Amino acid sequence: MVYAVIMSGGLGSRFWPKSRKSLPKQFLKTVGEKSMIECTVDRIRNVIEPSKICVVTNKVYVPIIQNLLDINEENIFKEPLNKETASCIGLAAIKLLKRDFEAIMVVLPSDHIIIGQEEFEKTLKKAIDIAYDGDYLVTMGINPTRPESGYGYIEKGEQIENGIFKVKRFVEKPNVDVAKSFLEKGNYLWNSGMFVWRADRLLREIKKYLPDLYKNLMKMYEYIGTEKEEEIIDEEYSKIDGISIDFGVMQRTHRAVVLETSFDWDDIGSFVSLERFLNHDENNNIISGCHVGLLDVSNTMILGEKRLISAIGLKDMLIVDTEDALLICPKDRCQQIKELVKNMCSKDELERFM
């Protein structure tokens, strides 16, 4: 059977102060009237049975997920700690193998925007067929539309069949000049972070390339469905050195293939990435909030709530106002919000704002 595994444990710190530990980005309504995780579930309903949709998340977010989604509690896989995506996906793999030894996993982040539903469904079905019929770990690659330094890239290798290529290499977030060269060469795709594979084949690769994690997962596997399950998972997670599935497995395995896609995609990795989906005024400003007064302001994003926000003589700026925190920064430095939050987290007096 085919199961969706939606990863929903991230903190979304690049969206601070809108995104907080208590309510991360994936649970916010960033575009439209539904939260990002609700949109993710809606997107796959025509391909994957609702009873086969699973979410991996931190324990503290379980009540939020239950409130937002009509999902069986047994399909919420709880992580005690955030130990990067290899652990997150590995936990889902062993959980599903306990139910179904031929389980196929469709692994999706919970905070993407995809436009082109019909094409997405067609692509997803093709990826499932590839994972089922071949001994492959399938990732979906997006044709780049701009030199984006905030995304990872995949270099296409040998073509296996129409639209499907062996992965030659992964490149992590290049600078703008390198990203421009990738765009010109035409043989690079954005790494979407969406994967399809059989659970047993993924675990085989984890055993080969991340043997310590494999031992942790197999210890957990023994106790799934027993009274000690949660205790053992907590214990084993405390021993894990976190690593992403990209670094840990996909960049090392010889079984990785990339399926070239044609739908519109964005991972909404920063406030500025929202610009493509929000309305602009005559001065190219994006304004959200009850009361905003501007004079000589252009190409600026202002996201407010209840308070009056006034500005004079600004250009290319980001202003995010919430009930208890205010962020002001140049738009071209919004990727550094994550670094800012990390620095603030080390200061006890600021913990309540996180």
Kinemage of the C-alpha trace (Angstrom):
@kinemage 1
@onewidth
@group {chain A} dominant
@subgroup {mainchain}
@vectorlist {calphas} color= white
{ca met a 1} P 0.000 0.000 0.000
{ca val a 2} L 0.969 3.629 -0.477
{ca tyr a 3} L 1.260 5.872 2.567
{ca ala a 4} L 1.868 9.600 2.820
{ca val a 5} L 4.385 10.725 5.425
{ca ile a 6} L 4.060 14.439 6.102
{ca met a 7} L 6.977 15.929 8.023
{ca ser a 8} L 5.671 18.535 10.439
{ca gly a 9} L 8.143 18.933 13.282
{ca gly a 10} L 10.106 21.988 12.133
{ca leu a 11} L 10.147 25.318 13.961
{ca gly a 12} L 10.007 27.571 10.899
{ca ser a 13} L 12.400 30.015 12.519
{ca arg a 14} L 12.885 32.037 9.301
{ca phe a 15} L 9.261 33.133 9.803
{ca trp a 16} L 9.814 34.538 13.285
{ca pro a 17} L 8.028 36.411 14.855
{ca lys a 18} L 4.918 35.027 13.098
{ca ser a 19} L 6.180 31.482 13.560
{ca arg a 20} L 6.867 30.431 17.163
{ca lys a 21} L 7.805 27.248 18.988
{ca ser a 22} L 4.199 26.999 20.130
{ca leu a 23} L 2.770 27.544 16.626
{ca pro a 24} L 5.309 26.968 13.810
{ca lys a 25} L 4.940 28.038 10.193
{ca gln a 26} L 3.255 24.843 8.965
{ca phe a 27} L 0.244 25.569 11.174
{ca leu a 28} L -0.157 29.168 9.984
{ca lys a 29} L -2.364 30.515 7.189
{ca thr a 30} L 0.389 32.091 5.121
{ca val a 31} L -1.432 32.018 1.776
{ca gly a 32} L -5.191 31.505 1.580
{ca glu a 33} L -7.689 30.466 4.214
{ca lys a 34} L -6.119 27.174 5.291
{ca ser a 35} L -2.929 26.333 7.153
{ca met a 36} L -0.029 24.979 5.143
{ca ile a 37} L -0.365 21.475 6.565
{ca glu a 38} L -4.083 21.404 5.694
{ca cys a 39} L -3.216 22.360 2.109
{ca thr a 40} L -0.626 19.572 1.985
{ca val a 41} L -3.218 16.987 3.020
{ca asp a 42} L -5.807 18.337 0.569
{ca arg a 43} L -3.253 18.094 -2.228
{ca ile a 44} L -2.782 14.325 -1.907
{ca arg a 45} L -6.318 13.149 -1.142
{ca asn a 46} L -7.016 12.061 -4.733
{ca val a 47} L -3.907 9.861 -4.816
{ca ile a 48} L -3.553 8.490 -1.284
{ca glu a 49} L -6.386 7.134 0.843
{ca pro a 50} L -7.137 9.392 3.842
{ca ser a 51} L -6.614 6.422 6.197
{ca lys a 52} L -3.058 6.087 4.812
{ca ile a 53} L -2.052 9.707 5.462
{ca cys a 54} L 0.462 9.955 8.329
{ca val a 55} L 2.181 12.876 10.035
{ca val a 56} L 5.547 12.847 11.813
{ca thr a 57} L 5.803 15.579 14.393
{ca asn a 58} L 7.113 16.589 17.782
{ca lys a 59} L 4.992 15.396 20.693
{ca val a 60} L 4.052 18.953 21.652
{ca tyr a 61} L 2.314 19.575 18.298
{ca val a 62} L -0.024 16.575 18.438
{ca pro a 63} L -3.000 18.586 19.814
{ca ile a 64} L -2.610 21.199 17.055
{ca ile a 65} L -2.532 18.509 14.358
{ca gln a 66} L -5.572 16.770 15.807
{ca asn a 67} L -7.401 20.089 15.789
{ca leu a 68} L -6.476 20.912 12.175
{ca leu a 69} L -6.681 17.487 10.525
{ca asp a 70} L -9.150 14.637 10.491
{ca ile a 71} L -6.494 12.007 11.121
{ca asn a 72} L -6.354 8.826 13.171
{ca glu a 73} L -4.160 9.117 16.257
{ca glu a 74} L -2.280 5.969 15.233
{ca asn a 75} L -1.200 7.858 12.092
{ca ile a 76} L 0.528 10.583 14.100
{ca phe a 77} L 4.122 9.463 14.667
{ca lys a 78} L 5.540 11.315 17.661
{ca glu a 79} L 9.172 12.375 17.924
{ca pro a 80} L 10.522 13.255 21.376
{ca leu a 81} L 13.256 15.463 19.876
{ca asn a 82} L 14.007 17.099 16.555
{ca lys a 83} L 16.945 15.117 15.176
{ca glu a 84} L 16.749 16.147 11.493
{ca thr a 85} L 14.973 14.404 8.633
{ca ala a 86} L 16.861 11.084 8.497
{ca ser a 87} L 15.544 10.191 11.967
{ca cys a 88} L 12.102 11.582 11.234
{ca ile a 89} L 11.740 9.575 8.026
{ca gly a 90} L 13.390 6.514 9.548
{ca leu a 91} L 10.877 6.493 12.398
{ca ala a 92} L 8.020 6.628 9.890
{ca ala a 93} L 9.593 3.778 7.895
{ca ile a 94} L 9.747 1.377 10.844
{ca lys a 95} L 6.244 2.327 11.965
{ca leu a 96} L 4.854 1.555 8.524
{ca leu a 97} L 6.828 -1.684 8.134
{ca lys a 98} L 5.137 -2.976 11.285
{ca arg a 99} L 1.839 -2.589 9.429
{ca asp a 100} L 2.833 -3.410 5.875
{ca phe a 101} L 6.108 -4.948 4.761
{ca glu a 102} L 5.580 -3.636 1.217
{ca ala a 103} L 4.758 -0.085 2.319
{ca ile a 104} L 5.591 2.679 -0.153
{ca met a 105} L 6.279 6.050 1.452
{ca val a 106} L 5.433 9.380 -0.160
{ca val a 107} L 7.466 11.790 1.973
{ca leu a 108} L 6.331 15.413 1.888
{ca pro a 109} L 7.228 18.545 3.835
{ca ser a 110} L 4.193 20.243 5.369
{ca asp a 111} L 5.009 23.806 4.283
{ca his a 112} L 5.184 23.876 0.481
{ca ile a 113} L 3.014 25.680 -2.039
{ca ile a 114} L 2.210 23.824 -5.257
{ca ile a 115} L 0.201 25.216 -8.153
{ca gly a 116} L -1.005 22.795 -10.807
{ca gln a 117} L -2.959 20.113 -8.977
{ca glu a 118} L -3.575 17.866 -11.982
{ca glu a 119} L 0.100 17.839 -12.951
{ca phe a 120} L 1.134 17.235 -9.333
{ca glu a 121} L -1.145 14.206 -9.055
{ca lys a 122} L 0.138 12.835 -12.361
{ca thr a 123} L 3.748 13.267 -11.205
{ca leu a 124} L 3.071 11.678 -7.836
{ca lys a 125} L 1.500 8.601 -9.435
{ca lys a 126} L 4.503 8.251 -11.738
{ca ala a 127} L 6.920 8.504 -8.804
{ca ile a 128} L 4.978 5.795 -6.966
{ca asp a 129} L 5.178 3.504 -9.994
{ca ile a 130} L 8.941 4.060 -10.267
{ca ala a 131} L 9.470 3.300 -6.575
{ca tyr a 132} L 7.296 0.193 -6.761
{ca asp a 133} L 8.711 -1.295 -9.947
{ca gly a 134} L 12.364 -0.315 -9.624
{ca asp a 135} L 14.936 -0.467 -6.855
{ca tyr a 136} L 15.076 3.305 -6.609
{ca leu a 137} L 14.867 6.144 -4.122
{ca val a 138} L 12.885 8.752 -6.031
{ca thr a 139} L 13.120 12.493 -5.490
{ca met a 140} L 11.169 15.155 -7.342
{ca gly a 141} L 13.113 17.915 -9.062
{ca ile a 142} L 11.692 21.308 -9.979
{ca asn a 143} L 12.769 23.169 -13.107
{ca pro a 144} L 14.321 26.394 -11.779
{ca thr a 145} L 12.763 29.664 -12.895
{ca arg a 146} L 15.317 32.010 -11.326
{ca pro a 147} L 18.828 31.862 -9.790
{ca glu a 148} L 17.705 30.968 -6.273
{ca ser a 149} L 20.436 30.743 -3.608
{ca gly a 150} L 18.021 29.581 -0.907
{ca tyr a 151} L 17.367 26.164 -2.477
{ca gly a 152} L 19.396 23.021 -2.941
{ca tyr a 153} L 19.996 21.744 -6.480
{ca ile a 154} L 20.181 18.340 -8.182
{ca glu a 155} L 22.399 17.747 -11.204
{ca lys a 156} L 20.780 15.363 -13.659
{ca gly a 157} L 22.795 12.347 -14.719
{ca glu a 158} L 22.010 9.555 -17.176
{ca gln a 159} L 18.406 9.456 -18.385
{ca ile a 160} L 16.661 6.214 -17.414
{ca glu a 161} L 13.439 6.953 -19.252
{ca asn a 162} L 11.477 10.024 -20.259
{ca gly a 163} L 11.701 12.582 -17.442
{ca ile a 164} L 13.576 10.278 -15.068
{ca phe a 165} L 17.314 10.671 -14.472
{ca lys a 166} L 19.945 9.197 -12.242
{ca val a 167} L 21.130 11.740 -9.703
{ca lys a 168} L 24.630 12.874 -10.576
{ca arg a 169} L 25.059 15.033 -7.494
{ca phe a 170} L 23.314 17.267 -4.979
{ca val a 171} L 24.441 20.854 -4.424
{ca glu a 172} L 23.507 22.661 -1.218
{ca lys a 173} L 22.331 26.280 -1.507
{ca pro a 174} L 24.881 27.808 -3.901
{ca asn a 175} L 25.634 31.513 -4.069
{ca val a 176} L 23.799 33.612 -6.640
{ca asp a 177} L 26.567 33.455 -9.262
{ca val a 178} L 26.704 29.662 -9.105
{ca ala a 179} L 22.900 29.498 -9.175
{ca lys a 180} L 22.946 31.638 -12.343
{ca ser a 181} L 25.390 29.226 -13.974
{ca phe a 182} L 23.120 26.289 -13.077
{ca leu a 183} L 20.207 28.074 -14.727
{ca glu a 184} L 22.244 28.667 -17.882
{ca lys a 185} L 23.484 25.072 -18.102
{ca gly a 186} L 19.943 23.725 -17.936
{ca asn a 187} L 20.807 20.362 -16.379
{ca tyr a 188} L 20.101 21.318 -12.766
{ca leu a 189} L 16.803 21.062 -10.896
{ca trp a 190} L 15.703 22.476 -7.566
{ca asn a 191} L 15.682 19.878 -4.816
{ca ser a 192} L 12.053 19.852 -3.667
{ca gly a 193} L 12.598 17.689 -0.585
{ca met a 194} L 9.759 15.400 -1.730
{ca phe a 195} L 10.601 11.691 -1.922
{ca val a 196} L 8.991 8.353 -2.819
{ca trp a 197} L 10.423 4.923 -1.932
{ca arg a 198} L 9.666 1.566 -0.426
{ca ala a 199} L 10.203 1.648 3.321
{ca asp a 200} L 12.322 -1.513 3.327
{ca arg a 201} L 14.590 -0.180 0.580
{ca leu a 202} L 15.103 3.088 2.423
{ca leu a 203} L 16.091 1.202 5.585
{ca arg a 204} L 18.542 -0.885 3.561
{ca glu a 205} L 20.275 2.340 2.482
{ca ile a 206} L 20.186 3.731 6.030
{ca lys a 207} L 21.841 0.513 7.220
{ca lys a 208} L 24.564 0.968 4.611
{ca tyr a 209} L 25.285 4.679 5.068
{ca leu a 210} L 24.039 5.464 8.599
{ca pro a 211} L 24.675 2.233 10.526
{ca asp a 212} L 24.381 3.829 13.974
{ca leu a 213} L 20.983 5.309 13.142
{ca tyr a 214} L 19.917 1.944 11.732
{ca lys a 215} L 20.727 0.275 15.063
{ca asn a 216} L 18.671 2.926 16.886
{ca leu a 217} L 15.739 2.372 14.531
{ca met a 218} L 15.859 -1.412 14.827
{ca lys a 219} L 15.813 -1.152 18.611
{ca met a 220} L 12.673 1.019 18.332
{ca tyr a 221} L 11.167 -1.413 15.811
{ca glu a 222} L 11.304 -4.240 18.361
{ca tyr a 223} L 9.045 -2.347 20.755
{ca ile a 224} L 6.503 -0.785 18.393
{ca gly a 225} L 3.038 -1.768 19.574
{ca thr a 226} L 4.194 -2.633 23.100
{ca glu a 227} L 3.792 -0.793 26.394
{ca lys a 228} L 7.443 0.241 26.249
{ca glu a 229} L 7.277 1.778 22.772
{ca glu a 230} L 7.340 5.428 23.855
{ca glu a 231} L 10.016 4.819 26.480
{ca ile a 232} L 12.338 3.074 24.017
{ca ile a 233} L 11.801 5.706 21.300
{ca asp a 234} L 12.675 8.431 23.821
{ca glu a 235} L 15.752 6.509 24.900
{ca glu a 236} L 17.024 5.818 21.375
{ca tyr a 237} L 16.357 9.360 20.151
{ca ser a 238} L 18.600 10.705 22.909
{ca lys a 239} L 21.492 8.726 21.363
{ca ile a 240} L 21.000 9.897 17.765
{ca asp a 241} L 23.309 12.392 16.072
{ca gly a 242} L 20.914 14.235 13.765
{ca ile a 243} L 21.544 14.419 10.026
{ca ser a 244} L 19.327 15.224 7.062
{ca ile a 245} L 18.183 12.478 4.705
{ca asp a 246} L 19.907 14.413 1.898
{ca phe a 247} L 23.343 14.411 3.540
{ca gly a 248} L 22.957 11.039 5.225
{ca val a 249} L 21.547 8.935 2.399
{ca met a 250} L 20.622 10.677 -0.855
{ca gln a 251} L 24.062 12.170 -1.506
{ca arg a 252} L 25.719 8.775 -0.949
{ca thr a 253} L 23.398 6.167 -2.415
{ca his a 254} L 23.690 4.895 -5.978
{ca arg a 255} L 19.943 4.223 -6.078
{ca ala a 256} L 18.792 7.866 -6.210
{ca val a 257} L 16.814 9.046 -9.238
{ca val a 258} L 15.159 12.392 -9.904
{ca leu a 259} L 11.789 12.803 -11.575
{ca glu a 260} L 11.599 16.082 -13.466
{ca thr a 261} L 8.342 17.904 -12.702
{ca ser a 262} L 6.364 20.637 -14.448
{ca phe a 263} L 4.107 22.033 -11.721
{ca asp a 264} L 4.802 25.346 -9.964
{ca trp a 265} L 6.442 24.902 -6.582
{ca asp a 266} L 7.809 26.971 -3.731
{ca asp a 267} L 8.953 25.865 -0.303
{ca ile a 268} L 8.178 29.269 1.272
{ca gly a 269} L 11.508 29.326 3.043
{ca ser a 270} L 11.338 33.003 3.982
{ca phe a 271} L 8.984 35.990 4.158
{ca val a 272} L 10.285 37.275 0.835
{ca ser a 273} L 9.324 34.011 -0.877
{ca leu a 274} L 5.719 34.890 -0.059
{ca glu a 275} L 5.898 37.873 -2.405
{ca arg a 276} L 5.089 35.740 -5.421
{ca phe a 277} L 1.742 34.754 -3.911
{ca leu a 278} L 0.491 37.995 -2.317
{ca asn a 279} L -1.060 41.138 -3.783
{ca his a 280} L 1.109 44.218 -4.422
{ca asp a 281} L 0.025 47.864 -4.384
{ca glu a 282} L 0.991 50.495 -6.972
{ca asn a 283} L 4.383 50.974 -5.266
{ca asn a 284} L 5.109 47.244 -5.212
{ca asn a 285} L 4.433 47.059 -1.472
{ca ile a 286} L 2.766 44.097 0.197
{ca ile a 287} L 0.569 45.261 3.048
{ca ser a 288} L -1.209 43.039 5.554
{ca gly a 289} L -2.704 44.462 8.712
{ca cys a 290} L -5.552 46.503 10.130
{ca his a 291} L -3.968 49.971 9.943
{ca val a 292} L -0.990 51.043 7.855
{ca gly a 293} L 0.086 54.586 6.958
{ca leu a 294} L 2.898 55.059 4.430
{ca leu a 295} L 4.734 57.974 2.848
{ca asp a 296} L 7.339 57.432 0.100
{ca val a 297} L 7.578 53.675 0.730
{ca ser a 298} L 8.249 51.152 -2.057
{ca asn a 299} L 9.036 47.467 -2.578
{ca thr a 300} L 8.440 46.842 1.115
{ca met a 301} L 6.565 44.062 2.892
{ca ile a 302} L 4.595 45.012 6.002
{ca leu a 303} L 2.823 42.254 7.902
{ca gly a 304} L 0.919 43.628 10.858
{ca glu a 305} L -1.873 42.655 13.195
{ca lys a 306} L -3.839 45.115 15.345
{ca arg a 307} L -1.461 48.049 15.824
{ca leu a 308} L -1.070 51.012 13.503
{ca ile a 309} L 2.152 50.767 11.489
{ca ser a 310} L 3.492 53.964 9.898
{ca ala a 311} L 6.617 54.360 7.789
{ca ile a 312} L 8.358 57.108 5.806
{ca gly a 313} L 11.023 56.813 3.123
{ca leu a 314} L 11.544 53.068 3.141
{ca lys a 315} L 12.577 50.835 0.265
{ca asp a 316} L 13.223 47.094 0.053
{ca met a 317} L 12.371 46.499 3.709
{ca leu a 318} L 10.535 43.852 5.737
{ca ile a 319} L 8.437 44.770 8.777
{ca val a 320} L 6.665 42.048 10.754
{ca asp a 321} L 4.614 43.108 13.760
{ca thr a 322} L 2.935 40.786 16.263
{ca glu a 323} L 1.369 41.265 19.665
{ca asp a 324} L 4.662 40.963 21.531
{ca ala a 325} L 7.475 41.275 18.966
{ca leu a 326} L 8.536 43.486 16.059
{ca leu a 327} L 11.005 42.567 13.300
{ca ile a 328} L 12.575 45.122 10.938
{ca cys a 329} L 15.198 44.148 8.365
{ca pro a 330} L 16.228 44.662 4.723
{ca lys a 331} L 14.497 42.113 2.526
{ca asp a 332} L 17.779 40.888 1.095
{ca arg a 333} L 18.830 39.787 4.599
{ca cys a 334} L 15.672 37.935 5.571
{ca gln a 335} L 17.501 34.576 5.302
{ca gln a 336} L 19.425 35.679 8.412
{ca ile a 337} L 16.295 35.660 10.571
{ca lys a 338} L 17.095 32.061 11.471
{ca glu a 339} L 20.526 33.147 12.726
{ca leu a 340} L 18.927 36.000 14.669
{ca val a 341} L 16.498 33.626 16.366
{ca lys a 342} L 19.303 31.213 17.221
{ca asn a 343} L 21.234 34.023 18.892
{ca met a 344} L 18.188 35.174 20.841
{ca cys a 345} L 17.401 31.635 21.969
{ca ser a 346} L 20.682 31.610 23.900
{ca lys a 347} L 19.438 34.479 26.075
{ca asp a 348} L 17.132 33.326 28.860
{ca glu a 349} L 15.319 36.665 29.146
{ca leu a 350} L 14.170 36.355 25.500
{ca glu a 351} L 12.893 32.768 25.719
{ca arg a 352} L 9.273 33.872 26.156
{ca phe a 353} L 9.370 35.560 22.732
{ca met a 354} L 10.438 32.371 20.930
